[in-house]
Amino acid sequence: MLKTFRLTAILEGISYLLLFALTMPLKYLAEIPEPNKYVGYAHGFLFIAYVVLAIIFWFEKKWSIKRLLILLLASLLPFATFYVDKKYLKDAE
């Protein structure tokens, strides 16, 4: 379960960065919308998977509500899922 959650956190962070740093400029500056569509789908799926896994993992580990809020907030901020992986998930076993 932990490996899946860590992988999802990393992939969600990467998809977030790809969406806003690469495909959004392609869509609006170069008028190439196709990559944005597919990366957006992937990011949406990974975002939902991350949130669901965060709640499941929080429940299993019996962590505080503060830690759950940190996990959920991380899904909204660029680079934050990488921080969560390093600070909270790396040694959570």
C-alpha positions as CSV (number, residue, x, y, z in Angstrom):
1,M,0.0,0.0,0.0
2,L,2.8,2.4,0.9
3,K,4.6,1.8,-2.4
4,T,1.5,2.5,-4.3
5,F,0.8,5.7,-2.4
6,R,4.4,6.9,-2.8
7,L,4.3,6.2,-6.5
8,T,1.0,7.9,-6.9
9,A,2.3,11.0,-5.0
10,I,5.3,11.3,-7.3
11,L,3.4,10.7,-10.5
12,E,0.7,13.2,-9.4
13,G,3.4,15.8,-8.7
14,I,5.0,15.2,-12.1
15,S,1.7,15.4,-13.9
16,Y,0.9,18.7,-12.2
17,L,4.2,20.1,-13.3
18,L,3.8,18.8,-16.9
19,L,0.3,20.2,-17.1
20,F,1.2,23.8,-16.0
21,A,4.8,24.1,-17.1
22,L,4.6,22.4,-20.5
23,T,1.2,21.7,-21.9
24,M,-0.6,24.9,-20.8
25,P,2.0,27.1,-22.6
26,L,1.7,24.8,-25.6
27,K,-2.1,25.2,-25.6
28,Y,-2.2,28.9,-25.1
29,L,1.0,30.2,-26.6
30,A,1.6,27.8,-29.4
31,E,-2.0,26.8,-30.0
32,I,-1.3,23.1,-29.7
33,P,-4.1,21.9,-27.3
34,E,-3.8,18.1,-27.7
35,P,-1.0,17.4,-25.2
36,N,-3.0,19.5,-22.6
37,K,-6.0,17.3,-23.0
38,Y,-4.2,14.0,-22.4
39,V,-1.9,15.2,-19.6
40,G,-5.0,16.8,-18.0
41,Y,-6.8,13.5,-18.1
42,A,-3.8,11.7,-16.5
43,H,-3.4,14.4,-13.9
44,G,-7.1,14.3,-13.0
45,F,-6.9,10.5,-12.6
46,L,-3.8,10.8,-10.5
47,F,-5.2,13.6,-8.4
48,I,-8.3,11.6,-7.5
49,A,-6.2,8.5,-6.8
50,Y,-3.8,10.5,-4.6
51,V,-6.7,11.9,-2.5
52,V,-8.4,8.5,-2.1
53,L,-5.1,6.8,-1.2
54,A,-4.2,9.7,1.2
55,I,-7.5,9.1,3.1
56,I,-7.1,5.4,3.1
57,F,-3.5,5.6,4.3
58,W,-4.3,8.2,6.9
59,F,-7.1,6.0,8.3
60,E,-4.8,2.9,8.3
61,K,-2.0,4.7,10.1
62,K,-4.3,6.5,12.5
63,W,-2.6,9.8,11.9
64,S,-3.9,13.1,13.2
65,I,-6.3,15.2,11.2
66,K,-3.6,17.8,10.8
67,R,-1.5,15.2,8.9
68,L,-4.5,14.4,6.7
69,L,-4.9,18.1,5.9
70,I,-1.2,18.3,5.0
71,L,-1.5,15.3,2.7
72,L,-4.6,16.8,1.0
73,L,-3.1,20.3,0.7
74,A,-0.1,18.8,-0.9
75,S,-2.2,17.7,-3.9
76,L,-3.0,21.3,-4.6
77,L,0.4,22.9,-4.5
78,P,3.2,22.3,-7.1
79,F,6.1,20.3,-5.7
80,A,4.3,19.6,-2.4
81,T,3.7,15.9,-3.1
82,F,7.4,15.5,-3.4
83,Y,7.8,17.1,0.0
84,V,5.1,14.8,1.5
85,D,6.8,11.8,0.0
86,K,10.1,12.7,1.6
87,K,8.9,13.9,5.0
88,Y,5.9,11.7,5.7
89,L,5.9,8.7,3.4
90,K,9.5,7.6,3.1
91,D,9.7,6.3,6.6
92,A,6.0,5.5,7.2
93,E,6.4,1.8,7.2
